[in-house]
């Protein structure tokens, strides 16, 4: 193979390794099939029958492998489903390299869509079916990685059509690169964004604070009586409240909001002068929230066996409040930990004074 061919295979293999390392097993399944297909398409043109068969196999088997990975639930690495997928790919590779010519020709005619349509058109039909399956996954989950899978498969569809004058291998490499970027981005989100609220998490806050210099202010925000609220209404209701509060805090003027942990949030102000007033605005905004709780199940009939209509439970709305403590960086508080500690102390003063208020340290 030429240097560009080695580079193409290496890029696909790197994306595959990244998917395995970050435990994105469906992406790894798709990339394993793509890597083998790119390797087959990179076979030297003067390779004779083997090279020709390798290119036919890439067209014939690749879309089926994609469909299998998308139609079966994403498997753990050590599972029967993953083993079955590896066996299918291995059998496809064995058929490509070991079967006699007359068996191979018969196989091309027997496989669905293999002989009924031209190979590239059949592959395009299967590719578009894989795109549809991937789109269903994305519509259900709204995860960035599923969106990357859809885009990668669309790139592959361009390969069957030879769009922009590029061959199938080039489009497959573009799709693999897209999927590799999607794996890295999804893993970054997992590491630095809170899954419930979508805000940057404690790790992101720590890294942001470690790079800070100059003047700034920190505000600690705590949802009032949240434990009692959870005990009364349940964790689903509590999650809705936290998500609503997070959306409100994300709109705070001149601040960057973080999920600190539990029912606590942190606001970072690069301009300390506006911190107190902005926190008061944020407190008022939270107080004005009306959060719709999950609908309770319908009430059961008073007596078993008695015919009566079940009245659906009503969706209730609740109001929540928050206490906020604010501390700027100053001459006596230069270290990040000191500023955080001061803001936390102000938060507890706000709670002691009756909650639903802002206490700021000058």
N, C-alpha and C positions, 0 to 999 in steps of 0.2 A: 504494500500500500504506500501511497505517497504521503508526504508530511501533512497536507491538509486532511487527508483521510484519517490519519492517526489522531490529529487534533479534534476532528469531529467525533470520533469514537470516545476519545478521552473526555470531551466535554459532556457527552451523554452519561458516561460512566461516573463522572464527578457528581452530576445531578442525582444519579441513582444512589450513590454512597451518602450524599447529604440527606436524601429521603429516608434511608435506613437509619442513619445516625439520629435523626430527629423523630423517629418512629412514625413517619407518615407512610404507612404501609400500602395504601392504595396508590399513592404517587410512586412508591417504589416499584409496585407491580407494573404500572404503565411505563415507567422509565426502563425497567429491565427489558421489556419487549422492544421498546424503541431503540435501546442500545444495541441489541442483537440485530435489529433491522438495519440500523446505520452501518454496523460492521459488515453485514451481508451486502449492502449497496456500495460499500467501499472496496469490495473485492476487485482486484485488477481486471480490466476488460479482457485481457488476454488469458484469463484463467480457464477458458474453455467451458466445458459443460458444467463444472462446479460453480463457476461465477454466474452463469446464466440461471442455474437452478437457485442459487442464493438470492438473486434479485427477484425471481418469481416467488420464492418463499416469503420474502419480506412483504410483497404485495398480498399474498394469499393468507398468511397466518397473522400478521400484525393486527389488523382490525378485529379479528376474532378474539385475540388475547386482550385487547382493550375492552371489548364488550364484556368478556368474562369478568375482568377486574371491576367493572362498573356495575354489573348486575348482581354480583354477590356481595353481601355485607363485608365491610372492610375487616380483614382478619388480623389477629395478633400475629407476631412474627413466628412464634412456635405454636402452630395450630394446624388442624387437618385441612382447613380451607387454604392456608398458605401452601402447605405441602402439595395439595391437589393442583394449585396453580403452577407451582414449580414443575410438577410432573407433566402438565399440559405443554408448557414451554419446552421442556426437555424432549418430549415426544415430537413436537414440531421440528426441533433441531435435528433429531435423529432421522425423521422422515426425509428431511432436506438432504442430508449428507449420505445416508446409507441405503435408501431404497433404489432398486433397479429402475432403469429408464421407463420400461413399460408400466411398472407399478406407479411411478410418479405421474405419468400421463393419465392413467386411470383415476388417480387420486384427484387430479385437477378437475376431471369431469364429474366426479361423484360429490365433491364438497358443495354444499349449498352456495349459490351465487358464483361458484367457481367456473362452471362451463356455460351457464345460461347467459351471462353477460361478459363483455370484455373485462379482463382482470382489473384494469385501473378503475373502470366504472363500478364494478362490483365492490372493490375496496372503498370507493367513495361512498357508496350506499351504506356500507357497514360503518364507515367512519362517521357519517352523519347520524347514524343510529347511536353511536357512542357519544356524540356531542349531545344528543337529546337526553340520554341517560345521565350524563354529567350535569346537564342543565337542571334536571330534576333534583339532583343532589344539592346543587347550589340554591335553588329556590326553597328547599326545605331547611337548609342550614344557614345560608347567607355567610358562609365562611370564606375568607379570601382565598384559601387554598383550592376550594371547589371552583371558584371563579377562574383561578389560574389553570385548572385542568380543562375547563371549557375552552379557554383561549388557546391552550396548547393543542387541543384536538382540532380546533379550527385552523390553526397553522398547518397541521398535517393534511387537512382537507385541501388546502391550497397546493399541497404537493402532488396529489393525484391529478389536479387540473393543470399542473405546471404553470401556476400563476407567476407573473413578473419574470418569466423566462428561467425560473430557478427549478432545479430538479427536486425529486422527492427527498433525497438525503438532506438538502439544504433546509427544507421546510421542517423535517423531523428534528434537525439540530436546533432550529429556532424554537420549536415547540418544547424540546427538552430544556433549553436554557430558560424559557418562560416558566416552566414547571419548577425548575431549580430555584429561581428567584421567588416563586410562590411559596416553596417550602421554607426558605430562609425568612421571608416576611411573616409567614404564619407562626414560625417559631419565635420570632422577635416579639410578635403580639402576645404570645403565650407568656413570655418572660417579663415583659414590661407593661402590659395593659391588664387591668382588672377585668375578668370575664363578665361579671355581673353588670358593672356600671359603664364599662368602656373607658374609664379614666385611667391615666397612668397610675401604676401601683407603687407600693413602698420601695421596691427596688429602683424604679425609675426616679422616685423622689430622692433617694440616697445618692444616686449618680448625678442628678441635677445639682443637688446641694454641694457635692464634692467639687464641682466646677465653678461654683459661685464666687464672685469677688465684688467688692464695693458695697454699697448700701442696698439693703433689701429688708423685707418684713415677712414674717410667717404667721399664719393664723391657723389655729386648731379648731375644728368644727365637730361638734358631737350632737347627734340626734337625741333629743330629750326623751327619757323614759323608754328607750328602745327595747330593752330586755322585757319590760312588762308588756309592751306592745306585741312582741313576738310571742310571749306566753299566751296572750289573749286571742290574737288573730291568726297565729301560725306563721311559719317561716316563709311561705309563699307571699303572704301579705307583707312581711318584713322586707323581702327582696324587692317588691314593688316600691315600697317607700324609699329604700336606699337608692334604687335606680332613679326615682323622681327627684330626690334631693341632689343626686349627682348631676343630673341634667341641669338643675337650677344653678348649682355651684359653678358648673362649666361656663355659665354666662356671666359670672362675676366680673365686674369692670376691673381692668388692669391686672387680672390675676390669672395664674395657672393652677388648676385644681388637680388634686391627687387623692386617690383612695389610700388612707393611711392604714386602715385595718378595722374590721368589725363595722361599727357605726360611726367611726371617726374619719374625717377628711382633713386635708391640709391645703391651704391656699398660699401660694408664693407670690409676693408682690415685689416687682423690681423697683417700684417707686413707693417707698415707705409712707410718704406724705398722704397718699390716697387710701391707705390700707384701712384705717378706722371707718371712714365714711363708706367705703366699698363693702366692708363687712356688715355694716348696719343695713345697707341695701340688700345684701345677700340674706340676712336674717329675716327681713320683711318679706322677701320673695319666697323663702321657705315657708314662712307662716301663712302665706296666701295660697299655698298649694292645696289642692284637693285630690287626694289619691284614691282611685277606685280599687277596692279590694276584690279579690277573686270571688266569683259568685258561689254562694254556699249551695250544697245539694238540696234538692226539693225535700220538703218535709214528708215523712212517712204517714200513711193513714193511721187514724187513731186506733182502729181495731183491725187485726189481721183478717183477711177474707172479705172485708166490707168494701164494696165498690165506692171509690171516691176519687175525684180528680186530684192529682198532685199539683200543688201550686209551686211554680219554680221559685227558688230563693232569689231575693233581691240583691243586686250588687250595691254594697254600701260604699260610701266615701268617707275618708277620715282626713283630719287636719293634723299636721305635725309641726313641731317647733325645733329650734336648734340653739345651742349655746356656743358662743365663739370667744376665743381668747387670742389676742393679737400682741406680738412683740416684734419691734424692729431691731436690727443689728445696731449696736451702739458701742461706745468706748468700753463699757463694762461687759459687753457680750460680743466678743469677736468671733468665737468659735461657733460653728453651726449647731453643735449639741447644746450650747448655752442658749442660743436663740430658741431652739425647739423647747427646751426645758422651761424657759420664761413664758412662751406662748401656752404651754400646757398648764402652768401655774395660773395664768390668767383665765384659762378655760374653767378650771376648778373654782375660781372665784366667781365666775359667771353662774356656775351651778349653785354655789352656796347662796348667792343673792336671789335665787328664785328661778333660774333658768330663763331661756328665751331672751337672752340679752347678750351684748357685746362688752367685754372688758378688755381695754387696751392698755399696754404699758408704754409710757413715754420714753 
